[in-house]
Amino acid sequence: MSEAVAKAIDYMFEKQKLHRIMANYMPSNERSARLLHKLGFVVEGCAKKYLLINGRWEDHILSSLTNENWVS
C-alpha cells in the first residue's frame, strides 16, 4: 500500500500540479494513520460525526500533505 500511495502522491503533485492533498481516516484505523505519517502527512484535526458508515456517524482524523516544490 505504501508504494501505491507514494506513486499516487507523485502523480498528483508532478502531473496534476496539486499543491495540497488531504487524507482522512477513522481514529480506530491505526494502519492508515501509520501509513500516512510515514508518507509525510500531518494531522490537522478531527471531524466529529464526519461520515455515515453502517448506520453510524463516524469521526475522522483529517491530515494533509503539501507539495513544497510547487510551481505554477
Secondary structure, DSSP 8 states (H G I E B T S, - for coil): -HHHHHHHHHHHHHTS--SEEEEEE-TT-HHHHHHHHHTT-EEEEEEEEEEEETTEEEEEEEEEEE-TT---
